[in-house]
Amino acid sequence: MQNAPARRYRHYKGGEYEWLCEATYEPDPTVRMTIYRAANGTIWARPSAIFHEKVEVDGRQVPRFAPID
C-alpha cells in the first residue's frame, strides 16, 4: 500500500487535521479507511468514503474535510 505525503484538511466545523495514510479495515477488506491526526495529536480513523463525502451546511453541500494546502 502506498502512502501519499501528509496533507492538511479543515473539517467543515472548523478543526484542522493532517491526513496520514489510507488503510484497509481488517473485518472488511473492501472498506478503505482514512487515518488522520487532529491538532491536539489524537489519531482518528474514518471510512474514506465518509472522509471525502459532502455534507449539508446552511442548505449548501460542502466537503466534510476540505484541503487547505
Biopython code that builds the backbone (N, CA, C, O; Angstrom):
import numpy as np
from Bio.PDB.StructureBuilder import StructureBuilder

atoms = [
    (1, "MET", "N", (0.845, -1.169, 0.000)),
    (1, "MET", "CA", (0.000, 0.000, 0.000)),
    (1, "MET", "C", (0.892, 1.234, 0.000)),
    (1, "MET", "O", (1.849, 1.326, 0.768)),
    (2, "GLN", "N", (0.564, 2.174, -0.869)),
    (2, "GLN", "CA", (1.362, 3.391, -0.956)),
    (2, "GLN", "C", (0.729, 4.500, -0.139)),
    (2, "GLN", "O", (-0.493, 4.646, -0.107)),
    (3, "ASN", "N", (1.556, 5.264, 0.506)),
    (3, "ASN", "CA", (1.079, 6.409, 1.273)),
    (3, "ASN", "C", (1.549, 7.686, 0.596)),
    (3, "ASN", "O", (2.707, 7.807, 0.196)),
    (4, "ALA", "N", (0.635, 8.631, 0.475)),
    (4, "ALA", "CA", (0.967, 9.930, -0.108)),
    (4, "ALA", "C", (1.533, 10.825, 0.984)),
    (4, "ALA", "O", (1.355, 10.542, 2.168)),
    (5, "PRO", "N", (2.208, 11.895, 0.603)),
    (5, "PRO", "CA", (2.676, 12.854, 1.612)),
    (5, "PRO", "C", (1.492, 13.403, 2.404)),
    (5, "PRO", "O", (0.388, 13.538, 1.878)),
    (6, "ALA", "N", (1.733, 13.709, 3.646)),
    (6, "ALA", "CA", (0.668, 14.241, 4.502)),
    (6, "ALA", "C", (0.127, 15.544, 3.931)),
    (6, "ALA", "O", (0.866, 16.349, 3.363)),
    (7, "ARG", "N", (-1.177, 15.731, 4.094)),
    (7, "ARG", "CA", (-1.844, 16.961, 3.666)),
    (7, "ARG", "C", (-2.687, 17.469, 4.816)),
    (7, "ARG", "O", (-3.108, 16.703, 5.684)),
    (8, "ARG", "N", (-2.925, 18.755, 4.813)),
    (8, "ARG", "CA", (-3.767, 19.345, 5.861)),
    (8, "ARG", "C", (-5.179, 19.567, 5.329)),
    (8, "ARG", "O", (-5.382, 19.945, 4.175)),
    (9, "TYR", "N", (-6.141, 19.321, 6.207)),
    (9, "TYR", "CA", (-7.551, 19.496, 5.865)),
    (9, "TYR", "C", (-8.230, 20.289, 6.960)),
    (9, "TYR", "O", (-7.811, 20.267, 8.117)),
    (10, "ARG", "N", (-9.298, 21.001, 6.572)),
    (10, "ARG", "CA", (-10.135, 21.696, 7.548)),
    (10, "ARG", "C", (-11.492, 21.005, 7.537)),
    (10, "ARG", "O", (-12.123, 20.861, 6.489)),
    (11, "HIS", "N", (-11.933, 20.580, 8.725)),
    (11, "HIS", "CA", (-13.254, 19.979, 8.878)),
    (11, "HIS", "C", (-14.298, 21.074, 8.709)),
    (11, "HIS", "O", (-14.037, 22.233, 9.028)),
    (12, "TYR", "N", (-15.463, 20.722, 8.217)),
    (12, "TYR", "CA", (-16.485, 21.748, 7.976)),
    (12, "TYR", "C", (-16.905, 22.472, 9.248)),
    (12, "TYR", "O", (-17.483, 23.556, 9.174)),
    (13, "LYS", "N", (-16.623, 21.889, 10.424)),
    (13, "LYS", "CA", (-16.918, 22.571, 11.689)),
    (13, "LYS", "C", (-15.737, 23.423, 12.165)),
    (13, "LYS", "O", (-15.836, 24.096, 13.190)),
    (14, "GLY", "N", (-14.604, 23.398, 11.417)),
    (14, "GLY", "CA", (-13.512, 24.316, 11.712)),
    (14, "GLY", "C", (-12.188, 23.727, 12.152)),
    (14, "GLY", "O", (-11.169, 24.411, 12.049)),
    (15, "GLY", "N", (-12.146, 22.504, 12.634)),
    (15, "GLY", "CA", (-10.888, 21.917, 13.098)),
    (15, "GLY", "C", (-9.930, 21.630, 11.951)),
    (15, "GLY", "O", (-10.353, 21.381, 10.822)),
    (16, "GLU", "N", (-8.629, 21.667, 12.252)),
    (16, "GLU", "CA", (-7.614, 21.327, 11.253)),
    (16, "GLU", "C", (-7.045, 19.950, 11.556)),
    (16, "GLU", "O", (-6.822, 19.592, 12.713)),
    (17, "TYR", "N", (-6.810, 19.177, 10.480)),
    (17, "TYR", "CA", (-6.346, 17.802, 10.601)),
    (17, "TYR", "C", (-5.269, 17.529, 9.564)),
    (17, "TYR", "O", (-5.249, 18.134, 8.492)),
    (18, "GLU", "N", (-4.384, 16.617, 9.898)),
    (18, "GLU", "CA", (-3.322, 16.193, 8.987)),
    (18, "GLU", "C", (-3.638, 14.788, 8.499)),
    (18, "GLU", "O", (-3.744, 13.858, 9.298)),
    (19, "TRP", "N", (-3.790, 14.632, 7.183)),
    (19, "TRP", "CA", (-4.016, 13.323, 6.576)),
    (19, "TRP", "C", (-2.726, 12.527, 6.702)),
    (19, "TRP", "O", (-1.657, 13.029, 6.353)),
    (20, "LEU", "N", (-2.807, 11.289, 7.198)),
    (20, "LEU", "CA", (-1.611, 10.476, 7.383)),
    (20, "LEU", "C", (-1.483, 9.377, 6.343)),
    (20, "LEU", "O", (-0.436, 9.248, 5.709)),
    (21, "CYS", "N", (-2.536, 8.577, 6.156)),
    (21, "CYS", "CA", (-2.464, 7.469, 5.205)),
    (21, "CYS", "C", (-3.841, 6.868, 4.986)),
    (21, "CYS", "O", (-4.808, 7.218, 5.662)),
    (22, "GLU", "N", (-3.907, 5.958, 4.030)),
    (22, "GLU", "CA", (-5.088, 5.132, 3.807)),
    (22, "GLU", "C", (-4.770, 3.755, 4.368)),
    (22, "GLU", "O", (-3.616, 3.325, 4.349)),
    (23, "ALA", "N", (-5.784, 3.063, 4.865)),
    (23, "ALA", "CA", (-5.593, 1.735, 5.441)),
    (23, "ALA", "C", (-6.762, 0.846, 5.040)),
    (23, "ALA", "O", (-7.795, 1.329, 4.577)),
    (24, "THR", "N", (-6.587, -0.454, 5.223)),
    (24, "THR", "CA", (-7.645, -1.423, 4.973)),
    (24, "THR", "C", (-8.300, -1.783, 6.289)),
    (24, "THR", "O", (-7.614, -2.042, 7.278)),
    (25, "TYR", "N", (-9.624, -1.799, 6.306)),
    (25, "TYR", "CA", (-10.383, -2.159, 7.506)),
    (25, "TYR", "C", (-10.364, -3.675, 7.635)),
    (25, "TYR", "O", (-10.937, -4.369, 6.795)),
    (26, "GLU", "N", (-9.719, -4.202, 8.666)),
    (26, "GLU", "CA", (-9.461, -5.639, 8.801)),
    (26, "GLU", "C", (-10.724, -6.498, 8.742)),
    (26, "GLU", "O", (-10.705, -7.519, 8.053)),
    (27, "PRO", "N", (-11.823, -6.149, 9.422)),
    (27, "PRO", "CA", (-13.009, -7.010, 9.342)),
    (27, "PRO", "C", (-13.642, -7.055, 7.951)),
    (27, "PRO", "O", (-14.333, -8.018, 7.622)),
    (28, "ASP", "N", (-13.414, -6.023, 7.129)),
    (28, "ASP", "CA", (-13.974, -5.969, 5.777)),
    (28, "ASP", "C", (-12.963, -5.299, 4.859)),
    (28, "ASP", "O", (-12.948, -4.073, 4.745)),
    (29, "PRO", "N", (-12.109, -6.097, 4.196)),
    (29, "PRO", "CA", (-11.032, -5.538, 3.373)),
    (29, "PRO", "C", (-11.499, -4.666, 2.210)),
    (29, "PRO", "O", (-10.679, -4.003, 1.576)),
    (30, "THR", "N", (-12.800, -4.655, 1.918)),
    (30, "THR", "CA", (-13.289, -3.785, 0.847)),
    (30, "THR", "C", (-13.444, -2.344, 1.327)),
    (30, "THR", "O", (-13.622, -1.438, 0.514)),
    (31, "VAL", "N", (-13.379, -2.125, 2.643)),
    (31, "VAL", "CA", (-13.545, -0.783, 3.206)),
    (31, "VAL", "C", (-12.176, -0.130, 3.376)),
    (31, "VAL", "O", (-11.306, -0.650, 4.075)),
    (32, "ARG", "N", (-12.003, 1.026, 2.722)),
    (32, "ARG", "CA", (-10.772, 1.809, 2.874)),
    (32, "ARG", "C", (-10.990, 2.803, 3.999)),
    (32, "ARG", "O", (-12.058, 3.406, 4.108)),
    (33, "MET", "N", (-9.978, 2.970, 4.832)),
    (33, "MET", "CA", (-10.045, 3.897, 5.957)),
    (33, "MET", "C", (-9.046, 5.026, 5.733)),
    (33, "MET", "O", (-7.959, 4.805, 5.199)),
    (34, "THR", "N", (-9.414, 6.219, 6.136)),
    (34, "THR", "CA", (-8.506, 7.361, 6.134)),
    (34, "THR", "C", (-8.025, 7.556, 7.565)),
    (34, "THR", "O", (-8.830, 7.644, 8.492)),
    (35, "ILE", "N", (-6.725, 7.622, 7.738)),
    (35, "ILE", "CA", (-6.115, 7.828, 9.050)),
    (35, "ILE", "C", (-5.616, 9.271, 9.085)),
    (35, "ILE", "O", (-4.896, 9.711, 8.189)),
    (36, "TYR", "N", (-6.007, 10.001, 10.130)),
    (36, "TYR", "CA", (-5.647, 11.416, 10.205)),
    (36, "TYR", "C", (-5.435, 11.834, 11.649)),
    (36, "TYR", "O", (-5.893, 11.169, 12.579)),
    (37, "ARG", "N", (-4.723, 12.962, 11.823)),
    (37, "ARG", "CA", (-4.343, 13.434, 13.155)),
    (37, "ARG", "C", (-4.924, 14.825, 13.397)),
    (37, "ARG", "O", (-4.834, 15.713, 12.550)),
    (38, "ALA", "N", (-5.520, 14.988, 14.576)),
    (38, "ALA", "CA", (-6.046, 16.293, 14.992)),
    (38, "ALA", "C", (-4.896, 17.177, 15.465)),
    (38, "ALA", "O", (-3.797, 16.688, 15.728)),
    (39, "ALA", "N", (-5.151, 18.460, 15.571)),
    (39, "ALA", "CA", (-4.134, 19.411, 16.030)),
    (39, "ALA", "C", (-3.629, 19.068, 17.428)),
    (39, "ALA", "O", (-2.488, 19.387, 17.765)),
    (40, "ASN", "N", (-4.468, 18.419, 18.254)),
    (40, "ASN", "CA", (-4.049, 18.058, 19.614)),
    (40, "ASN", "C", (-3.276, 16.738, 19.658)),
    (40, "ASN", "O", (-2.899, 16.281, 20.738)),
    (41, "GLY", "N", (-3.035, 16.115, 18.486)),
    (41, "GLY", "CA", (-2.256, 14.888, 18.416)),
    (41, "GLY", "C", (-3.069, 13.608, 18.380)),
    (41, "GLY", "O", (-2.510, 12.538, 18.143)),
    (42, "THR", "N", (-4.373, 13.687, 18.610)),
    (42, "THR", "CA", (-5.226, 12.496, 18.579)),
    (42, "THR", "C", (-5.278, 11.934, 17.164)),
    (42, "THR", "O", (-5.494, 12.671, 16.202)),
    (43, "ILE", "N", (-5.079, 10.621, 17.045)),
    (43, "ILE", "CA", (-5.159, 9.940, 15.753)),
    (43, "ILE", "C", (-6.577, 9.407, 15.585)),
    (43, "ILE", "O", (-7.133, 8.797, 16.498)),
    (44, "TRP", "N", (-7.154, 9.643, 14.413)),
    (44, "TRP", "CA", (-8.507, 9.205, 14.099)),
    (44, "TRP", "C", (-8.492, 8.329, 12.854)),
    (44, "TRP", "O", (-7.592, 8.429, 12.020)),
    (45, "ALA", "N", (-9.506, 7.465, 12.737)),
    (45, "ALA", "CA", (-9.730, 6.662, 11.533)),
    (45, "ALA", "C", (-11.196, 6.801, 11.157)),
    (45, "ALA", "O", (-12.077, 6.766, 12.016)),
    (46, "ARG", "N", (-11.444, 6.957, 9.878)),
    (46, "ARG", "CA", (-12.811, 7.123, 9.391)),
    (46, "ARG", "C", (-12.875, 6.459, 8.016)),
    (46, "ARG", "O", (-11.908, 6.545, 7.261)),
    (47, "PRO", "N", (-13.978, 5.803, 7.668)),
    (47, "PRO", "CA", (-14.071, 5.267, 6.311)),
    (47, "PRO", "C", (-13.797, 6.375, 5.288)),
    (47, "PRO", "O", (-14.326, 7.480, 5.402)),
    (48, "SER", "N", (-12.976, 6.070, 4.304)),
    (48, "SER", "CA", (-12.576, 7.081, 3.320)),
    (48, "SER", "C", (-13.773, 7.690, 2.603)),
    (48, "SER", "O", (-13.775, 8.883, 2.301)),
    (49, "ALA", "N", (-14.791, 6.878, 2.329)),
    (49, "ALA", "CA", (-15.980, 7.399, 1.654)),
    (49, "ALA", "C", (-16.635, 8.500, 2.487)),
    (49, "ALA", "O", (-17.154, 9.467, 1.929)),
    (50, "ILE", "N", (-16.618, 8.367, 3.800)),
    (50, "ILE", "CA", (-17.196, 9.386, 4.679)),
    (50, "ILE", "C", (-16.252, 10.583, 4.795)),
    (50, "ILE", "O", (-16.704, 11.728, 4.781)),
    (51, "PHE", "N", (-14.947, 10.329, 4.910)),
    (51, "PHE", "CA", (-13.972, 11.422, 4.990)),
    (51, "PHE", "C", (-14.118, 12.361, 3.791)),
    (51, "PHE", "O", (-14.041, 13.580, 3.940)),
    (52, "HIS", "N", (-14.330, 11.788, 2.602)),
    (52, "HIS", "CA", (-14.363, 12.577, 1.364)),
    (52, "HIS", "C", (-15.767, 12.987, 0.927)),
    (52, "HIS", "O", (-15.923, 13.595, -0.132)),
    (53, "GLU", "N", (-16.790, 12.669, 1.716)),
    (53, "GLU", "CA", (-18.152, 12.997, 1.285)),
    (53, "GLU", "C", (-18.471, 14.474, 1.502)),
    (53, "GLU", "O", (-17.737, 15.199, 2.173)),
    (54, "LYS", "N", (-19.577, 14.891, 0.921)),
    (54, "LYS", "CA", (-20.084, 16.250, 1.139)),
    (54, "LYS", "C", (-21.198, 16.179, 2.171)),
    (54, "LYS", "O", (-21.928, 15.191, 2.260)),
    (55, "VAL", "N", (-21.311, 17.250, 2.950)),
    (55, "VAL", "CA", (-22.351, 17.360, 3.969)),
    (55, "VAL", "C", (-23.108, 18.664, 3.729)),
    (55, "VAL", "O", (-22.586, 19.596, 3.119)),
    (56, "GLU", "N", (-24.330, 18.714, 4.212)),
    (56, "GLU", "CA", (-25.128, 19.924, 4.034)),
    (56, "GLU", "C", (-24.930, 20.870, 5.209)),
    (56, "GLU", "O", (-25.097, 20.491, 6.369)),
    (57, "VAL", "N", (-24.572, 22.108, 4.886)),
    (57, "VAL", "CA", (-24.393, 23.159, 5.889)),
    (57, "VAL", "C", (-25.135, 24.392, 5.387)),
    (57, "VAL", "O", (-24.819, 24.919, 4.320)),
    (58, "ASP", "N", (-26.102, 24.843, 6.137)),
    (58, "ASP", "CA", (-26.898, 26.019, 5.752)),
    (58, "ASP", "C", (-27.456, 25.890, 4.338)),
    (58, "ASP", "O", (-27.454, 26.852, 3.571)),
    (59, "GLY", "N", (-27.937, 24.685, 3.999)),
    (59, "GLY", "CA", (-28.546, 24.459, 2.694)),
    (59, "GLY", "C", (-27.577, 24.257, 1.545)),
    (59, "GLY", "O", (-28.005, 24.107, 0.401)),
    (60, "ARG", "N", (-26.279, 24.249, 1.822)),
    (60, "ARG", "CA", (-25.261, 24.052, 0.775)),
    (60, "ARG", "C", (-24.519, 22.754, 1.022)),
    (60, "ARG", "O", (-24.370, 22.332, 2.169)),
    (61, "GLN", "N", (-24.051, 22.117, -0.039)),
    (61, "GLN", "CA", (-23.212, 20.930, 0.057)),
    (61, "GLN", "C", (-21.753, 21.379, 0.120)),
    (61, "GLN", "O", (-21.270, 22.061, -0.784)),
    (62, "VAL", "N", (-21.058, 20.998, 1.178)),
    (62, "VAL", "CA", (-19.644, 21.347, 1.349)),
    (62, "VAL", "C", (-18.871, 20.079, 1.693)),
    (62, "VAL", "O", (-19.454, 19.137, 2.230)),
    (63, "PRO", "N", (-17.576, 20.033, 1.396)),
    (63, "PRO", "CA", (-16.785, 18.856, 1.770)),
    (63, "PRO", "C", (-16.729, 18.713, 3.292)),
    (63, "PRO", "O", (-16.590, 19.700, 4.014)),
    (64, "ARG", "N", (-16.839, 17.472, 3.766)),
    (64, "ARG", "CA", (-16.661, 17.221, 5.208)),
    (64, "ARG", "C", (-15.267, 17.678, 5.624)),
    (64, "ARG", "O", (-15.110, 18.328, 6.658)),
    (65, "PHE", "N", (-14.252, 17.343, 4.823)),
    (65, "PHE", "CA", (-12.870, 17.773, 5.035)),
    (65, "PHE", "C", (-12.392, 18.425, 3.740)),
    (65, "PHE", "O", (-12.345, 17.768, 2.700)),
    (66, "ALA", "N", (-12.040, 19.694, 3.793)),
    (66, "ALA", "CA", (-11.562, 20.416, 2.611)),
    (66, "ALA", "C", (-10.053, 20.615, 2.720)),
    (66, "ALA", "O", (-9.562, 21.035, 3.768)),
    (67, "PRO", "N", (-9.300, 20.315, 1.637)),
    (67, "PRO", "CA", (-7.849, 20.524, 1.682)),
    (67, "PRO", "C", (-7.508, 21.995, 1.905)),
    (67, "PRO", "O", (-8.161, 22.881, 1.353)),
    (68, "ILE", "N", (-6.485, 22.250, 2.717)),
    (68, "ILE", "CA", (-6.053, 23.633, 2.954)),
    (68, "ILE", "C", (-4.603, 23.851, 2.542)),
    (68, "ILE", "O", (-4.065, 24.937, 2.758)),
    (69, "ASP", "N", (-3.967, 22.866, 1.965)),
    (69, "ASP", "CA", (-2.589, 23.015, 1.464)),
    (69, "ASP", "C", (-2.617, 23.491, 0.033)),
    (69, "ASP", "O", (-1.564, 23.680, -0.575)),
]
sb = StructureBuilder()
sb.init_structure("model")
sb.init_model(0)
sb.init_chain("A")
sb.init_seg("    ")
for serial, (resi, resn, name, xyz) in enumerate(atoms, 1):
    if name == "N":
        sb.init_residue(resn, " ", resi, " ")
    sb.init_atom(name, np.array(xyz, "f"), 0.0, 1.0, " ", f" {name:<3s}", serial, name[0])
structure = sb.get_structure()
